[in-house]
Structure formats: C-alpha cells, structure tokens
Amino acid sequence: MSAPAKDPVHPKTGERNILITSALPYVNNVPHLGNLVGSTLSADVYARYCRLKNYNVIYIWGTDEYGTATETKALQEKCTPKEICDKYHKIHKEIYEWFNISFDKFDIFKKLNDNGYTLTQEIEQLYCEQTCKMFLADRYVEGICPHCQYEDARGDQCDKCTKLLNPTDLINPRCKMCSKPPIIKSTKHIFIDLPQLQSSVQEFVKRNSADGNWSENSIQITKTWVDGELKPRCITRDLKWGTPVPLEEFKEKVFYVWFDAPIGYISITAEYTKDWEKWWKNPEDVKLVQFMGKDNVPFHTVIFPASQIGTKDSYTLLNNLSTTEYLNYETGKFSKSRGTGVFGDGAKNTGIPSEVWRFYLLSNRPESSDSVFSWDDFNAKNNELLNNFGNLVNRVLKMISTTYQGTVPTIDNTKLNEADHKFINEVNQNLDQYFKSLEEISLKEGLKITMAISKLGNSYMQENKPWEGDKERSALVLAVLTNLIKLLATLFEPYIPSLTDRIHQQLNVEPTKYSTKFDLHAIPGGHELSKQIEPLVKKIDAADLKKWRTQFSGLGPEFPIDLKIGTITEVNDHPSAEHLYIIKVNLGGDVNKTVVSGIKNNFEKSELLNKKLAVVCNLKPSKFKGVLSEAMIIVADDGKGAKDSLSFLVPKNPDAVVAGSKIAGKGMSIQPKPSIDYQKEFLHYDLTCVDHVISYNKTPLLINQSEPLVSEKLSTGKIR
C-alpha cells in the first residue's frame, strides 16, 4: 500500500499534493549508511507515510553524474566518465532496491541570463601548463596542507586535519594526473548575481522556513548565508564532463554541479510525466518537501530557490526541509578508500535483512545532533525489534494456530472490561501522537511511538495471560492482540516494509491504508491465518559481530614502510665507488630524493632514466663513500649474482600511476615508522616475490589500492 503507483500521479485541486525530493548522491561511489539515512531512506519513509494517508505524492530521485568527482573517479579507474556513471548507477540502484527504497518515476539558466541575473568575472585558478593543458578543479590538485603539513592534502580539503582549503592554499601544489606543478592563470566564468536576488531570497526564507517548519539546523545554516551580504556565486567550471553552457563565449565550459543538480529534480519529473509543470509550476496546490544532510542545505535554500525566483516564472518553491546532522562510524568518518564504516554493498553482504538496517538507521537518525553507528548499539536495536515486536507477533499468532486451529476468535464488544478499554485508549493516544510526529517529519519519534504501542501490547498480554485461565477471556485477548498486530504492521510499514509484508502474509490479509483509531474488527472473527507462522527477527551471532567490527574498522594490519612509486630523473656515477650509482628520484611534485644504489653492475644508465619503480622513503639515511642516501630503490634478487639477477618492483601498468603514489596491501593501515634500519628491521619484514607478485605478510601490495606492484623480470626472489 505504501509503494509508488504504477501510473503517473498528478496534483488534485483541494487535496494534499506533496512533491518529495532527496539530495542526488554522486554516482561515482557507493553510498554509506550516513548517505542513506540523511536523504533517500528518510524521504522514502515520509513518501510511504503520505501514500498510506492517501495524499497525492511523488518522490523524485536520481544520481548526480556530472562534475569533478566523476571525472576524478574515471581517471582512477582508467575509463570514461560515462562508463563510471553506468557502473555506479547500477550499484546505487541495486543498493536502494535492497534497502526497499522506492521512487516515482527548462531552461532556467537562459531565463536567469535574459533577466539580467548573471554576470561574468575573471578568477584565478591553477592551470597544468606542462602536461595536461587544462584548468584544475579542486580535486585535481594535491599538495602539502598549510595547517598540518600533510603531504597529500586535496585542493578542497585536507584528509588529515579536515580543514577546508582552496587549491591555491596548498604548499607545493601538484597536478593529480601528471604530478607536475601547476601555474596560476586567469579564466572567465559565469556567476549568478545573488546580490540582486537577496531581498527576494530573504523574503522566501523568512516565509517558508516558518510555514514549512524547517529544522533548526537548516534555518541556522541558511541564515549564515542570507543574513550577511550575498556574494555572486560561480555557476560554471572548466571541465569536459557536465552540462555544456549554451553560450558561444563559454562553449568550452560546463555548469557547476551544484547549480545544475537541483534543476535535475525538474528534469527527472519531466521524464516521469509530460505534465511536470503541474508539480513544479503550481505553488498554490503543491508543497515541495526536500530531504538531505546538512552539508547540502545552502544549495537548496539559497542557490536553487534564487535560480527559480530569477526566472520570474511561478515555480513551486521549497516548503518543508528535513535535514540531518552527520552519522559517523565508531572508528571515525566513513571512508571507502580506507575501508572505514559500512557502505550499502557491505550491509547487503552481511546477510542481515534490510529491515534490520532500516530499523537501526531510523531509530538512530541524527535529527538534532550527530550520531554514531556502533555494532553494540546495532545488536541492541536488533534485539529490541526481536523482543518487543517480533516476539509479540510470533507468540500471538502461534497461540491462535495451536489453540484455535489458526482461526481468529470473535470479539464481543460487550465483553470488554475496564483493563481492555484502558489499553485501547492508550493505543489511541499513542496513535494520535504517531500521526502528529509524521506530519512534522519527526521520523525517529514516529518509530519510537510505534515501538511504544508494541510494548503496550506485550504488557497487555503479560497482564491477561491468555495461555491460562478462562478460555473465553483468552480468546478475546488474543483477538484484540491480533488486531493490534494488524495496526502495528501498518504503522511500521513506512519504516520496515519488507518485514510488514511478511506479517501481512502470516495474518493472511492484504495491506490497508491507515486507520485513525484502533479498529478491533479489522480482522474479523472466523478469519483464518496462514499455515506458516515463522519468527520475523533473528538474533545476531556474537562471532559475526566481532568479525564485522574488524572487517569494517578500516584499521587493518599496519604497514610500517613508507613505500611509494618514484620516477628516476637523473643517474650519475659515484665519484669514489665504481659499483655505485647516485640516482635522483622524483616522488611527486617538487619532492625529490637522492638514492645511492649498488646496482651499477646490473643496469645501464639508459635502462634507469624515467623508470617508475618502488622506493622506500623512510629508510634511515646513510652515507656511502661521503654521499648521503635518503631513500632506497628495492629489488627482487634471485641470489645468483649474475647481471640479470636483479629485478625492479614496478607497476603492472606504469601509465596508470604517477610518481608519489602510495603502495600498501588492500585494507592495510599505512603507519610508516619515522625511520627504518635496513639491517635490523627492513630485512626482517615478510616481503616476498612469488609468481611476480610482491606481498607483505602474504597480502599482495597495491599502488593506490588498485594497481598491482610486480617484479619486472624475475618470477621469484628475495626483496632487498
């Protein structure tokens, strides 16, 4: 009953018409639990609630495919942005379907431009002049963080100290694609002229934040923008992958993803129905409700409404905004690259049913402050669902199956006693609060109230003990509880629809819309239950919890070696030792180290120049015949002492990596020691070369967690 209609739904004059959107996730990665509860899952619960209330509702959703994030991911995976989008859109779709999240299936810029609400400005950006010949978006730049000196900070944020950055803030910035230092260069971009629209936006915010009951964090975040002087906002980017700007002067540029993406809601609606304007240009009859995490707020409360207002068309503007704070993981922030936290595919692979994940996330929804996922709490919530609700359903239906041959007893209202009426009144009081909470989009509170009604049912059963005493009284109590289970199945349906589907199957009834009061005769006397009454929720094994805590911790085994890919830029003979080379190695950007190496008898200089190979960067510096060696080129050695007895450790696909790329085993926590003693430490590490594969503690080493590190020539050998 709470799933989308098969045919397009349209607004109806005089009725509740609700247009729901949730923030469009970047298609370049897998959504984690915080992404899910912050937007799509919360919007799905509210949409299901609205359908059960018989409101005219559509829930519009899609994936955000354009922008820097997608181009960057395509570079990492060595494919086109289109191939990235196709690959990850499928992953997103499968995850949302498994979580039982269901969706219903213009030219704004031109009107903004024609109405004089855009302007052009010259801005300074980093430009890769030596190799890539392009302006570098934030994520195309890496360098040293000016705050904590972390060597691999991104152009938008430092992963180590989490400070927000501009690319020009970085010390020794380098192009992520070729590692060459960029220059600062001017480029012209289009801006939306927010100062011209400020008074209209302020009026919109004042009116709709009150009428639409925006959450407090949404209001505060928006105020930090509109209470001060709004600045023009750049809406174009120097990228190839995106929506092209329809102006000749800017034909080589695309729209900035956060100008373009919210307009995507309208485009998606147009795919759903040719009558999209009935939803998006109908502010009198339609309420727009949007769901997102707090980091997306200003784009939906300032940029998007300003764009709509600037067209001077009668657009449906944001009415109600439901935002969440952050859901963090017990060992820190969610990070796919570091293996920290549970992502959608990981949740599915645990084998725990989607309804348990939905129940946990919605019980723990970070509505007013950040919350933390923990495995102990997850287990406790599973037990709560089992003990409070699952056992109630199973006990009642089993007793009817065994004592009354699966036939629901008839309720004679004249036989209801004072305790029955008290119980019914308490259920109805909670039911009123449930509807109040869901109307206000207090989703966590609505779930809490549903669990409270289930708890009332358990208490009622314990107090009346239908397994003993008067048979007529026991029959009435079980019939009352059967109808309570039917009510609870409907109240739980927006939250855990797959579980309530199974309850309806066991009750042998079809799902129904909401009832405003506890209906004692929703399942009449004489109705036959299903023959298969089975437990709805299972306990989680303690060994599995321990396994998952380790699996998703992101900590992994520590890798103590600062091992990177270096490019040899210079090779000279050692002035005082015939068997030694003095080698200059570039480790990305302006980072260069001197290596004194005894490989002169094995390799000609011409074989070394421009070669990409593995370099130990935290070896204890040592002098060799007066020359300081700051790092070490490692090789596989078959021990035969011949000219071809040594083999460099290289990327399997050298074109896929750049100098400075980190090397470690999959899932390993890179924790390099300040310095490593070659004799006492390095030679005792379990580094092996077997079938050309280089491993540490039997785990194959990968460059950037993706490209294998291999022995160039030797199949086996000792690493030294």
Disulfide bonds with the S-S distance in Angstrom:
none
